[in-house]
Amino acid sequence: MSHHRTENAGAAREAVGAAARQSAGIETVVLDFGNVLVGWDPYAAYAHHTDASGRAWTTADIDAFFDEVGFAALNHEADSGRPFADIVAQLERTHPHRSADLAVYVDRYAETLTGPVPGSEDLVKDLAGLGLRLYGLTNWSAETFRHAEPAAPAIGLLHGVLVSGRVGLAKPDVRIYQHLAESFDVDPARAVFVDDKQENVDAARACGFHAIRFTDVAAARQELVRLGVAV
């Protein structure tokens, strides 16, 4: 194939992509952070944790701790705006032998962030290159959110971020999607929401967003293309 014909083919593909975007009307992409843009592994906070005898904790020890205190529910409360100090104080009353273990999670929180999800920074850059509006909608404690961008610099490329812990609402509460739409003047019918949890995807769809369940960047790209975003 000649160089001229290659250029023409490339121009044709771009024209098709532009037409698809216009047809779909997608102008905004809203991204979750944890395990979409940045890896999060709460077990990593306990990589060097030991019990009273000096024995290093195993994965089974962490599982037992998380199950005993209801870690997922407590973490959601922190994401919803409850201070970690209140949560630790609660454990001092209900599980006094476990309060120090939860404090370890807070103290070593930065270690739970494992860096950018592979390919995510390129995806954000490509979306930005299409001229799309880019926002973040993340369940994250206001106290620990300062660690997010250093762990995944692509977060700094977004036009705005709504942090659950700052507004006292957390996914999948439909009110946080409505708050994002109002705060950033987002039309859900012209926006795509990307999240790794199905319940959050379902809630976004209930609010009128196009929504994608994130598994990896390659699959997310395919889904975005299907929606008319030629990324």
N, C-alpha and C positions, 0 to 999 in steps of 0.2 A: 504494500500500500504506500502511495506517495505521501510525503510530508503534508502536502496541501489537503489531501483527502483525510488524513488523520486530524488535522485542525478542524475541518468541516464536521467530522464525526463528533469531535469533542464539543464543538459549539452546539451541535444538534442535541447532544445529551444534556448539556446545560440548559438549553431552551425547554426540553421536556421536563427537567427538574424544576425549573422556575414555574412552568405551567402547572405542574402538580402541586407546588406549594400554594400557588394562587387559588387553585381549585379547592384544596383542602382548607385554605384560609388560616393555616397555623402561623401564628406570629410570636408565640411565647412558649418556652420550655421551662418547666419547674422541676427541679431536681432535689430529691432526698440526698442526704450526705452519708450517713452511716452505712457502709458496705455497698454504696453506689459510687461516691467520690472518694471516700476514705475508709480504709479497713478499720473495723472495731472488734476487738477481742477482749472481753472483760476478764477472761482467764489470765491474760498476760500480766495483770496487776499482781498476780500471786505467784509469778515465776520464781521468786526468791523468798517466798513466805515460809515460815517455819512454825511448828507448834511449840508448846511450852518446853518440850524436851529437846528442841533443836532439830527435829526431823522435818525435812522439806515436805511441803504439801504436795500431794498428787492430784491428778485431775479428779479422782474420786472424792478427795477431801474438799475440793472446790465445789463439786456438784452437791455434796452433802450440805455445805454451808449455804449455797444459793437456795437449795430446797428448804432448808430449815427456816430461813428468815424471809423467804418469799422475795428473792432478789429482783426478779423481773417486775413485780408490782411496785417495789420500793424505787427501782430505777425509773419507772414510769411516773411516779410521784415527783421525783427530782426533775424529770423532763417537763412536768407540768407546772414547775415553779416552786416546789417545796424545797427549802434549804437543806443541804446535806446535814447541817448541824442538828436540825430538828429530827431528821431520820435516825441519826446516830443516837440522839437522846432518847428516842422511842425505844431503840434496841437496848439501851442501858436499863430500861424498865422491864421490857418483855423478854429479852435474850441477853442478859448482862455479860455472859461469857462470849458473846459474838460481836459486841459493839466495836471492839478494837479491830476485829477482822474487817468490818465494813469501812472503818476509817482508813485501812490500808488501800482500799479501792480508790477512795478520794485522793489520798496522798500520792498514789502512783498512777493517777488517771492517764497522764501523758503516755505511759507505757502501753495502754490499751489501744492506742491508735497506731496501726501498723503501716501507715503510709498510703499513698494514692492507690486506689483500685486500678489494676492494670488497664491501660488504654483510656482511662477516664479523662485525663488532662487533654489528650488529643481530641476526644469527643467534644469537650467543652470549647476548645479552640475552634473546632470545625463548625459547631453551632453558632459561635460568635461570628465566624467568617461569613455565615449566611445572612447576617444582619438580624437574627432573631433576638427577642428580649429574653434574658436568662435570669431566673430567680431560684433561690434555695428555700425549701420548706423542710425544716429538720426538727425532729424530736431530740432536744439536747438541753441539758442543764445550763442555765445562765452562768453558773459558777465555773463550769469547765469549758465553755465554748471557746475561750481564748486559745485553746490548744488546737482548734480545728484547722485553721488556715496554715499554720506552720507544718502540719502533717500532710496537708493536701493543698498546695498553693493555687490550684485551679479555682478554689473557692473565691479567691480574690478577683477572678475574672467576671463574676456574676454581677448583675446590675443591682441586686438587693437580696437580702436574706431575712426570712422570718424564723426566729428561734423560739421554739415552744416555751422554754423556760422563762423567756422574757415577757411573754404575753399571757402566761397562765392557762394556756390551752395546748393540747397535744393530739396528734393524730392517733386514732381515726376519728376524733370528734369533728363533725362536719363544720363546726364553727371556726376552726382554724383555717380551713380552706376558704371559707367566706371572708375571713379576716385578711387573708393573703390577697384575694381578689380585690377587696376594697382598698387595701393599703397601697397596692402597686397598680391599680387600675387595670387588672387582668380580666379579659373576657374568657371564662372557662371554655366556651364553645370554640375558641380559637387558640386554646392552650393544650399542651401535652404535659402530663404529670408522670414522673418516673420514680418508682419506689420499689424496694426489695420485698416489702411485706404485702401480701394479698389484701389484708383488711384495709390497709391504707389506700391501695389502688381502688378497691371497691367504694370506699368513702369518697374518693375524688370523683369517680364516675357518677356517684349519686348527686354530686354538686355540679355536674355538667361538664367536667373535664374529660378530654381524651386521656387515657391512662395506660401505662405500660408497667408490667411486673418485671423488675430488673433481675436478671440472672448473671449476665456478663455484658461487656460492652459490645461485642459482636452481635449478640441477639438484640440488644437495644437499638443498635443501628438499623438492623433489619426491620424492626417494628416502626421506627421513625420513618423509614423510607415508605413503608406500607401506608403510613398516615400522610405521606406527601412531603416529608422533610428530606431533601436530597443530601443527606449528611454522609 
